[in-house]
Every structure is written in structure tokens, then in C-alpha cells.
Amino acid sequence: MKKYLLITFVCVLVFFFSAPVSAEGLYVSGNIGFAMASDSDLTDSTVPGITVNTEFDTGLAFGAALGYDFNRFRVEGEISYQKNDIDKISAQGVFFDETGDAAALSFLINGYYDFINSSAFTPYISAGLGFAQVEFNDLDISSLGFSGSNDEDTVFAYQIGIGVGYAVTEKVTIDVKYRYFGTEDSEYDTTEAEFASNNFLFGVRINF
């Protein structure tokens, strides 16, 4: 039994560490997909004790990046945008139909670790840090004592993710990825809001 376990372990090492690595160099990438914004709690310093919960419809996310592949490690600068329409809001157990939307324009520096192997499929993990301009548009909750939000704030942003790339050619890779995107609370006059999202993306990466 130990012999078979040892053979399996050696095969795994060969699979991950003896396989050829990807070409080093610059690349560009683009992605598009679904943005599933998390519920956002809004609080107002002038209305203590009341929290307004905002629910969103699934929205659209897209972005573009310029990066450098160091073999197994990649670093890139990425600009991305997502927008989610507001579905409804609730406060004190009462639900209200609402219009408006929330959007985030972000710039992040992302790092990737590629689990390169002998197949055309390359799993990876990623993390990124940067900032985002978060805005709420046409949201009127004045009936609850909150001022209507139609403003923006630039805040710290981050994301973590997993994905897999498929090498169509030596230069072209198709990506499928999941990312959790989050920001620090944004502030609009006396109102403070949360913003986070689970994003599922499809992309293309081209190496030079």
C-alpha cells in the first residue's frame, strides 16, 4: 500500500513541477460576465437605529487588463466596470419597490499563481488590491428619513478568485473565472453603504 502511495505522490510531483511552463512576456486580456451584487446595508447618521437593506438584480461586469507573465506567476493592471439595478429595499421588516442602480468602476493590481501542468488546462488562483468609484443612482428613500442617493465615492477595493485557462494556441488562452469583489463602505453625505459582489466571468488572454 505504501508503495502505491509513493508512486502516486511522485506522479503528482512530476505532473505539476516537471511539465513545461508557459511563455514569459506581456499579455492583454478582456472578460465579461455576470455580477451578482450582495445585499447592501445603508445607514444614515441622522436616522439612528434604522438600517435599509438594498437587494439587487444580477448585472453585467466587464473589464480589460495589461499584464506580464513570469511563468507560473502573473501580475497585471486591470480596469473593470459593473452595474446592478436595484430590485427592492426593506426596513423594519417592510419591503418597498425601488428603482435606481449601483455601479462600480475599479482599478486593481492583480496577482495570479498558475498551476501549470502537462495539459492545455491551467487552474489558477488570484488576488487584487486597488480602488473603486462606487455610485448609487436614482435611489430615493426619503420616505424612510434617508436623503435620496445620487452620488459617488472612491474607496479601497479588493478581490480574490479562482479560475481555469484553456490554451487554444501558444498565444491565446480562454479563461473561465469566479471572483469575489469587495470595497470598504462608501459614504454619501450622511449615508454609508456597503458594496460587494460575486462575479462569474468569461475571458480571453493574448500573449505577445
Backbone as CSV, one residue per row, in Angstrom:
resi,resn,N_x,N_y,N_z,CA_x,CA_y,CA_z,C_x,C_y,C_z
1,MET,0.828,-1.203,0.000,0.000,0.000,0.000,0.864,1.256,0.000
2,LYS,1.904,1.263,0.862,2.784,2.428,0.930,3.489,2.642,-0.395
3,LYS,3.804,1.529,-1.072,4.500,1.619,-2.361,3.624,2.355,-3.370
4,TYR,2.327,1.998,-3.418,1.423,2.644,-4.366,1.211,4.120,-4.025
5,LEU,1.147,4.421,-2.735,1.018,5.815,-2.327,2.227,6.625,-2.749
6,LEU,3.424,6.041,-2.611,4.657,6.719,-3.006,4.684,6.964,-4.507
7,ILE,4.268,5.962,-5.279,4.237,6.107,-6.741,3.261,7.217,-7.140
8,THR,2.084,7.235,-6.489,1.094,8.276,-6.778,1.628,9.655,-6.460
9,PHE,2.305,9.780,-5.312,2.868,11.064,-4.906,3.911,11.550,-5.901
10,VAL,4.769,10.660,-6.350,5.803,11.017,-7.327,5.169,11.461,-8.637
11,CYS,4.104,10.768,-9.058,3.419,11.139,-10.306,2.822,12.542,-10.218
12,VAL,2.250,12.856,-9.049,1.695,14.191,-8.851,2.778,15.246,-8.938
13,LEU,3.940,15.001,-8.316,5.050,15.943,-8.385,5.518,16.142,-9.816
14,VAL,5.627,15.057,-10.556,6.051,15.153,-11.952,5.036,15.955,-12.758
15,PHE,3.754,15.715,-12.471,2.679,16.394,-13.203,2.740,17.904,-13.034
16,PHE,2.999,18.348,-11.798,2.959,19.783,-11.515,4.288,20.499,-11.724
17,PHE,5.401,19.822,-11.488,6.675,20.535,-11.462,7.626,20.183,-12.609
18,SER,7.337,19.124,-13.358,8.210,18.769,-14.466,7.600,19.116,-15.811
19,ALA,6.380,19.598,-15.793,5.712,19.962,-17.036,6.279,21.259,-17.580
20,PRO,6.226,21.461,-18.890,6.695,22.726,-19.456,5.852,23.886,-18.977
21,VAL,6.470,25.037,-18.792,5.754,26.216,-18.315,5.381,27.099,-19.493
22,SER,4.489,28.051,-19.233,4.014,28.920,-20.298,5.077,29.937,-20.679
23,ALA,4.890,30.537,-21.854,5.852,31.512,-22.346,5.818,32.774,-21.494
24,GLU,6.994,33.316,-21.250,7.108,34.529,-20.462,6.884,35.746,-21.352
25,GLY,6.272,36.801,-20.794,6.123,38.015,-21.571,4.837,38.762,-21.293
26,LEU,4.648,39.845,-22.049,3.459,40.694,-21.912,2.202,39.993,-22.428
27,TYR,1.064,40.387,-21.874,-0.214,39.896,-22.384,-1.288,40.958,-22.164
28,VAL,-2.360,40.836,-22.940,-3.569,41.634,-22.730,-4.721,40.667,-22.546
29,SER,-5.729,41.092,-21.813,-6.886,40.228,-21.596,-8.145,41.063,-21.474
30,GLY,-9.256,40.418,-21.747,-10.559,41.038,-21.574,-11.530,39.999,-21.052
31,ASN,-12.522,40.436,-20.271,-13.508,39.493,-19.764,-14.865,40.167,-19.627
32,ILE,-15.895,39.331,-19.632,-17.268,39.799,-19.486,-18.063,38.704,-18.791
33,GLY,-19.073,39.101,-18.017,-19.854,38.085,-17.335,-20.930,38.664,-16.448
34,PHE,-21.343,37.846,-15.476,-22.447,38.192,-14.598,-21.933,38.712,-13.261
35,ALA,-22.553,39.785,-12.772,-22.222,40.371,-11.474,-23.420,40.189,-10.546
36,MET,-23.219,39.394,-9.504,-24.292,39.130,-8.543,-23.981,39.920,-7.274
37,ALA,-24.451,41.168,-7.234,-24.159,42.057,-6.111,-24.827,41.546,-4.836
38,SER,-24.081,41.558,-3.740,-24.631,41.175,-2.442,-25.578,42.247,-1.935
39,ASP,-26.484,41.843,-1.054,-27.367,42.835,-0.420,-26.517,43.893,0.274
40,SER,-26.955,45.133,0.193,-26.210,46.245,0.765,-26.998,46.895,1.895
41,ASP,-26.362,47.036,3.048,-26.976,47.750,4.170,-26.599,49.224,4.107
42,LEU,-27.606,50.083,4.174,-27.405,51.525,4.184,-27.770,52.076,5.562
43,THR,-26.900,52.890,6.103,-27.193,53.548,7.376,-26.998,55.042,7.211
44,ASP,-27.710,55.802,8.031,-27.635,57.265,7.971,-27.445,57.790,9.386
45,SER,-26.445,58.623,9.574,-26.137,59.136,10.909,-27.255,60.007,11.467
46,THR,-28.111,60.526,10.589,-29.211,61.375,11.051,-30.465,60.557,11.390
47,VAL,-30.427,59.235,11.067,-31.571,58.357,11.363,-31.054,57.156,12.149
48,PRO,-30.685,57.332,13.397,-30.106,56.242,14.179,-31.105,55.104,14.410
49,GLY,-30.561,53.879,14.416,-31.395,52.720,14.718,-32.109,52.125,13.530
50,ILE,-31.997,52.722,12.349,-32.662,52.187,11.153,-31.607,51.818,10.104
51,THR,-31.684,50.565,9.642,-30.823,50.083,8.569,-31.688,49.715,7.371
52,VAL,-31.357,50.248,6.226,-32.085,49.947,5.000,-31.304,48.890,4.226
53,ASN,-31.970,47.763,3.937,-31.343,46.685,3.173,-31.744,46.799,1.710
54,THR,-30.746,46.856,0.845,-30.982,47.000,-0.591,-30.633,45.706,-1.310
55,GLU,-31.561,45.197,-2.118,-31.342,43.988,-2.907,-31.216,44.356,-4.380
56,PHE,-30.350,43.621,-5.092,-30.021,43.958,-6.474,-30.390,42.827,-7.432
57,ASP,-30.689,43.205,-8.672,-30.784,42.230,-9.751,-29.374,41.842,-10.202
58,THR,-29.256,40.686,-10.854,-27.989,40.299,-11.453,-27.629,41.276,-12.560
59,GLY,-26.376,41.737,-12.563,-25.952,42.736,-13.528,-24.850,42.244,-14.444
60,LEU,-24.286,43.177,-15.161,-23.227,42.897,-16.122,-21.900,43.432,-15.610
61,ALA,-20.838,42.651,-15.794,-19.486,43.076,-15.434,-18.564,42.842,-16.623
62,PHE,-17.633,43.771,-16.843,-16.639,43.568,-17.899,-15.376,44.344,-17.542
63,GLY,-14.261,43.957,-18.162,-13.004,44.622,-17.851,-11.919,44.263,-18.850
64,ALA,-10.793,44.966,-18.716,-9.631,44.731,-19.569,-8.376,44.892,-18.732
65,ALA,-7.314,44.167,-19.104,-6.088,44.183,-18.304,-4.855,44.103,-19.204
66,LEU,-3.771,44.674,-18.694,-2.455,44.552,-19.309,-1.530,43.968,-18.248
67,GLY,-0.839,42.877,-18.585,-0.028,42.212,-17.574,1.248,41.612,-18.115
68,TYR,1.980,40.968,-17.190,3.228,40.301,-17.548,3.235,38.914,-16.911
69,ASP,3.567,37.916,-17.738,3.629,36.524,-17.303,5.083,36.173,-16.979
70,PHE,5.335,35.795,-15.717,6.683,35.430,-15.276,6.882,33.918,-15.227
71,ASN,5.991,33.143,-15.850,5.968,31.688,-15.717,5.468,31.318,-14.324
72,ARG,4.294,30.803,-14.281,3.564,30.456,-13.060,2.994,31.679,-12.353
73,PHE,3.737,32.777,-12.294,3.242,33.994,-11.667,2.899,35.032,-12.732
74,ARG,1.765,35.730,-12.537,1.389,36.822,-13.416,1.002,38.038,-12.581
75,VAL,1.318,39.214,-13.108,0.926,40.473,-12.479,0.303,41.355,-13.556
76,GLU,-0.807,42.018,-13.212,-1.496,42.842,-14.205,-2.170,44.037,-13.558
77,GLY,-2.402,45.057,-14.376,-3.258,46.163,-14.003,-4.575,46.019,-14.749
78,GLU,-5.685,46.108,-14.029,-6.990,45.845,-14.629,-7.965,46.990,-14.345
79,ILE,-8.692,47.376,-15.379,-9.806,48.308,-15.252,-11.090,47.521,-15.495
80,SER,-12.061,47.640,-14.587,-13.310,46.898,-14.749,-14.502,47.754,-14.327
81,TYR,-15.667,47.331,-14.789,-16.900,48.075,-14.511,-18.039,47.083,-14.332
82,GLN,-18.891,47.349,-13.371,-20.107,46.559,-13.220,-21.256,47.451,-12.795
83,LYS,-22.459,47.004,-13.142,-23.663,47.775,-12.827,-24.785,46.821,-12.468
84,ASN,-25.489,47.126,-11.374,-26.598,46.298,-10.926,-27.818,47.176,-10.646
85,ASP,-28.954,46.847,-11.266,-30.193,47.546,-10.972,-30.695,47.139,-9.588
86,ILE,-31.327,48.075,-8.911,-31.895,47.803,-7.597,-33.236,47.099,-7.761
87,ASP,-33.404,45.984,-7.050,-34.635,45.210,-7.113,-35.655,45.733,-6.106
88,LYS,-35.270,45.766,-4.843,-36.163,46.267,-3.803,-35.352,46.599,-2.558
89,ILE,-35.979,47.331,-1.655,-35.345,47.665,-0.396,-36.287,47.287,0.744
90,SER,-35.729,47.131,1.920,-36.551,46.819,3.084,-35.987,47.530,4.305
91,ALA,-36.897,47.837,5.239,-36.504,48.451,6.505,-37.565,48.131,7.535
92,GLN,-37.126,47.777,8.726,-38.050,47.443,9.811,-39.047,46.354,9.395
93,GLY,-38.575,45.416,8.537,-39.427,44.317,8.109,-40.411,44.648,7.016
94,VAL,-40.376,45.870,6.477,-41.292,46.285,5.414,-40.519,46.424,4.106
95,PHE,-41.064,45.856,3.018,-40.405,45.901,1.716,-41.009,46.992,0.843
96,PHE,-40.145,47.635,0.050,-40.559,48.695,-0.854,-39.971,48.420,-2.238
97,ASP,-40.777,48.586,-3.282,-40.255,48.514,-4.641,-39.461,49.782,-4.910
98,GLU,-38.312,49.611,-5.550,-37.442,50.762,-5.794,-36.867,50.709,-7.198
99,THR,-36.504,51.867,-7.689,-35.755,51.968,-8.939,-34.346,52.448,-8.608
100,GLY,-33.540,52.582,-9.624,-32.173,53.039,-9.427,-31.178,51.915,-9.654
101,ASP,-29.911,52.219,-9.465,-28.871,51.223,-9.677,-27.630,51.582,-8.863
102,ALA,-26.742,50.613,-8.761,-25.428,50.815,-8.163,-24.380,50.362,-9.168
103,ALA,-23.283,51.106,-9.253,-22.233,50.788,-10.219,-20.868,50.971,-9.574
104,ALA,-19.888,50.230,-10.089,-18.523,50.337,-9.574,-17.541,50.330,-10.740
105,LEU,-16.729,51.375,-10.821,-15.624,51.456,-11.771,-14.347,51.293,-10.965
106,SER,-13.564,50.254,-11.260,-12.424,49.927,-10.399,-11.128,49.801,-11.187
107,PHE,-10.024,50.078,-10.477,-8.684,49.814,-10.996,-7.947,49.016,-9.938
108,LEU,-7.508,47.806,-10.309,-6.831,46.930,-9.362,-5.541,46.376,-9.962
109,ILE,-4.578,46.135,-9.080,-3.378,45.378,-9.433,-3.606,43.943,-8.975
110,ASN,-3.624,43.017,-9.930,-3.913,41.619,-9.638,-2.657,40.755,-9.731
111,GLY,-2.583,39.760,-8.864,-1.538,38.755,-8.943,-2.159,37.383,-9.130
112,TYR,-1.514,36.541,-9.934,-2.012,35.191,-10.222,-0.914,34.162,-9.957
113,TYR,-1.330,32.982,-9.516,-0.430,31.832,-9.498,-1.052,30.749,-10.362
114,ASP,-0.356,30.349,-11.427,-0.840,29.339,-12.363,-0.311,27.968,-11.975
115,PHE,-1.211,27.002,-11.847,-0.821,25.618,-11.567,-0.576,24.917,-12.905
116,ILE,0.569,25.225,-13.494,0.891,24.743,-14.839,1.135,23.235,-14.806
117,ASN,0.611,22.538,-15.804,0.755,21.088,-15.902,0.906,20.695,-17.356
118,SER,0.860,19.416,-17.637,1.121,18.954,-18.999,-0.101,19.034,-19.910
119,SER,-1.255,19.420,-19.377,-2.455,19.528,-20.197,-2.636,20.964,-20.687
120,ALA,-3.660,21.152,-21.523,-3.968,22.501,-22.022,-4.743,23.325,-20.998
121,PHE,-5.185,22.683,-19.915,-5.941,23.372,-18.872,-5.017,23.803,-17.736
122,THR,-5.115,25.074,-17.339,-4.264,25.612,-16.276,-5.136,26.265,-15.198
123,PRO,-5.340,25.578,-14.062,-6.055,26.218,-12.952,-5.195,27.326,-12.349
124,TYR,-5.851,28.303,-11.720,-5.093,29.378,-11.077,-5.887,29.988,-9.935
125,ILE,-5.162,30.684,-9.077,-5.775,31.483,-8.023,-5.308,32.917,-8.219
126,SER,-6.091,33.881,-7.689,-5.732,35.280,-7.908,-6.176,36.134,-6.725
127,ALA,-5.549,37.285,-6.619,-5.932,38.283,-5.620,-5.559,39.652,-6.162
128,GLY,-6.322,40.678,-5.766,-6.058,42.017,-6.271,-6.396,43.091,-5.252
129,LEU,-5.686,44.209,-5.362,-5.907,45.363,-4.497,-5.941,46.621,-5.350
130,GLY,-6.724,47.599,-4.914,-6.782,48.861,-5.648,-7.856,49.768,-5.093
131,PHE,-8.566,50.431,-5.988,-9.631,51.330,-5.557,-10.790,51.260,-6.538
132,ALA,-11.953,51.724,-6.082,-13.147,51.700,-6.924,-13.968,52.951,-6.682
133,GLN,-14.565,53.442,-7.743,-15.526,54.543,-7.644,-16.920,53.911,-7.622
134,VAL,-17.550,53.936,-6.459,-18.867,53.320,-6.276,-19.919,54.411,-6.287
135,GLU,-20.977,54.210,-7.070,-22.033,55.214,-7.138,-23.414,54.568,-7.061
136,PHE,-24.312,55.235,-6.362,-25.722,54.881,-6.329,-26.473,55.950,-7.105
137,ASN,-27.308,55.513,-8.040,-28.023,56.454,-8.908,-29.532,56.308,-8.760
138,ASP,-30.213,57.441,-8.663,-31.687,57.497,-8.694,-32.335,56.652,-7.608
139,LEU,-31.715,56.574,-6.436,-32.281,55.842,-5.313,-32.930,56.832,-4.348
140,ASP,-34.251,56.799,-4.250,-34.988,57.739,-3.397,-35.594,56.983,-2.222
141,ILE,-35.036,57.161,-1.028,-35.568,56.531,0.177,-35.888,57.604,1.217
142,SER,-36.333,58.743,0.723,-36.644,59.856,1.613,-37.819,59.535,2.532
143,SER,-38.702,58.607,2.119,-39.840,58.235,2.960,-39.403,57.555,4.246
144,LEU,-38.162,57.049,4.270,-37.626,56.408,5.466,-36.708,57.341,6.239
145,GLY,-36.642,58.597,5.813,-35.798,59.561,6.504,-34.399,59.678,5.944
146,PHE,-34.103,58.899,4.874,-32.795,58.954,4.221,-32.868,59.905,3.040
147,SER,-31.797,60.642,2.846,-31.752,61.501,1.662,-31.567,60.633,0.428
148,GLY,-32.158,61.032,-0.693,-32.004,60.275,-1.922,-30.556,60.258,-2.373
149,SER,-30.089,59.068,-2.767,-28.688,58.919,-3.149,-28.528,59.016,-4.653
150,ASN,-27.714,59.919,-5.096,-27.340,60.027,-6.500,-25.937,60.607,-6.512
151,ASP,-25.004,59.828,-5.940,-23.672,60.357,-5.690,-22.657,59.236,-5.823
152,GLU,-21.380,59.586,-5.715,-20.303,58.610,-5.876,-19.238,58.838,-4.822
153,ASP,-18.461,57.771,-4.556,-17.368,57.847,-3.602,-16.269,56.903,-4.072
154,THR,-15.014,57.316,-3.925,-13.880,56.476,-4.292,-13.314,55.834,-3.024
155,VAL,-13.251,54.499,-3.036,-12.890,53.756,-1.831,-11.903,52.639,-2.170
156,PHE,-11.289,52.091,-1.134,-10.404,50.934,-1.278,-11.204,49.731,-1.775
157,ALA,-10.600,48.937,-2.681,-11.275,47.764,-3.233,-10.307,46.583,-3.297
158,TYR,-10.868,45.388,-3.315,-10.053,44.176,-3.367,-10.854,43.074,-4.050
159,GLN,-10.167,42.029,-4.476,-10.849,40.860,-4.998,-9.980,39.621,-4.848
160,ILE,-10.618,38.471,-4.712,-9.939,37.184,-4.705,-10.697,36.269,-5.660
161,GLY,-10.001,35.309,-6.243,-10.688,34.471,-7.210,-9.971,33.182,-7.539
162,ILE,-10.682,32.343,-8.260,-10.139,31.107,-8.809,-10.608,31.009,-10.254
163,GLY,-9.891,30.242,-11.053,-10.292,30.081,-12.436,-9.491,29.006,-13.129
164,VAL,-9.791,28.828,-14.396,-9.034,27.882,-15.215,-8.912,28.460,-16.615
165,GLY,-7.714,28.343,-17.174,-7.465,28.776,-18.540,-7.297,27.587,-19.464
166,TYR,-7.757,27.722,-20.686,-7.569,26.679,-21.697,-6.772,27.268,-22.851
167,ALA,-5.610,26.688,-23.124,-4.714,27.187,-24.168,-5.213,26.742,-25.538
168,VAL,-5.808,27.666,-26.281,-6.254,27.368,-27.644,-5.048,27.238,-28.561
169,THR,-4.099,28.169,-28.411,-2.811,28.117,-29.096,-1.746,28.511,-28.072
170,GLU,-0.496,28.607,-28.500,0.574,29.040,-27.606,0.374,30.482,-27.147
171,LYS,-0.366,31.264,-27.921,-0.537,32.687,-27.620,-1.924,33.048,-27.096
172,VAL,-2.915,32.215,-27.324,-4.299,32.549,-26.988,-4.848,31.575,-25.946
173,THR,-5.380,32.139,-24.864,-5.957,31.344,-23.785,-7.362,31.836,-23.477
174,ILE,-8.288,30.896,-23.311,-9.652,31.206,-22.890,-9.739,30.996,-21.384
175,ASP,-10.345,31.964,-20.676,-10.455,31.912,-19.219,-11.906,31.784,-18.781
176,VAL,-12.123,30.995,-17.739,-13.386,30.987,-17.004,-13.021,31.199,-15.546
177,LYS,-13.623,32.189,-14.899,-13.189,32.533,-13.542,-14.342,32.976,-12.654
178,TYR,-14.124,32.791,-11.348,-15.016,33.335,-10.321,-14.221,34.323,-9.482
179,ARG,-14.852,35.455,-9.143,-14.204,36.448,-8.288,-15.182,36.964,-7.237
180,TYR,-14.646,37.164,-6.041,-15.373,37.916,-5.028,-14.768,39.309,-5.000
181,PHE,-15.604,40.313,-5.268,-15.158,41.704,-5.324,-15.775,42.452,-4.157
182,GLY,-14.954,43.179,-3.413,-15.474,43.921,-2.275,-14.806,45.277,-2.142
183,THR,-15.473,46.168,-1.420,-14.928,47.510,-1.172,-15.179,47.878,0.289
184,GLU,-14.444,48.875,0.744,-14.803,49.455,2.034,-16.102,50.233,1.858
185,ASP,-16.788,50.521,2.962,-18.060,51.224,2.878,-17.874,52.594,2.222
186,SER,-18.763,52.910,1.302,-18.737,54.223,0.647,-19.656,55.176,1.402
187,GLU,-19.333,56.468,1.360,-20.091,57.473,2.103,-20.649,58.528,1.157
188,TYR,-21.923,58.885,1.373,-22.620,59.880,0.559,-23.310,60.852,1.523
189,ASP,-22.682,61.975,1.756,-23.186,62.915,2.758,-23.277,62.199,4.110
190,THR,-24.489,61.993,4.618,-24.648,61.332,5.918,-24.949,59.836,5.788
191,THR,-25.040,59.336,4.554,-25.381,57.930,4.320,-24.132,57.105,4.042
192,GLU,-24.081,55.902,4.622,-22.967,54.973,4.415,-23.521,53.681,3.831
193,ALA,-22.836,53.136,2.816,-23.348,51.961,2.108,-22.265,50.911,1.916
194,GLU,-22.691,49.650,1.951,-21.796,48.530,1.652,-21.868,48.214,0.159
195,PHE,-20.790,47.605,-0.357,-20.840,47.121,-1.738,-19.898,45.934,-1.894
196,ALA,-20.449,44.817,-2.384,-19.670,43.609,-2.656,-20.404,42.812,-3.723
197,SER,-19.680,41.891,-4.373,-20.301,41.179,-5.484,-19.588,39.853,-5.749
198,ASN,-20.374,38.857,-6.156,-19.836,37.588,-6.650,-19.942,37.608,-8.170
199,ASN,-18.793,37.562,-8.844,-18.759,37.722,-10.299,-18.273,36.450,-10.989
200,PHE,-18.976,36.080,-12.050,-18.628,34.910,-12.852,-18.316,35.402,-14.267
201,LEU,-17.074,35.167,-14.720,-16.576,35.828,-15.917,-16.017,34.849,-16.941
202,PHE,-16.147,35.229,-18.199,-15.539,34.517,-19.322,-14.570,35.499,-19.992
203,GLY,-13.370,35.046,-20.314,-12.391,35.971,-20.880,-11.451,35.341,-21.890
204,VAL,-10.687,36.204,-22.532,-9.660,35.796,-23.497,-8.369,36.498,-23.149
205,ARG,-7.273,35.755,-23.153,-5.940,36.320,-22.844,-5.016,36.071,-24.038
206,ILE,-4.318,37.124,-24.469,-3.421,37.013,-25.627,-2.007,37.375,-25.198
207,ASN,-1.086,36.446,-25.338,0.322,36.680,-25.021,1.083,37.168,-26.243
208,PHE,2.049,38.045,-26.010,2.866,38.572,-27.107,4.193,37.808,-27.204
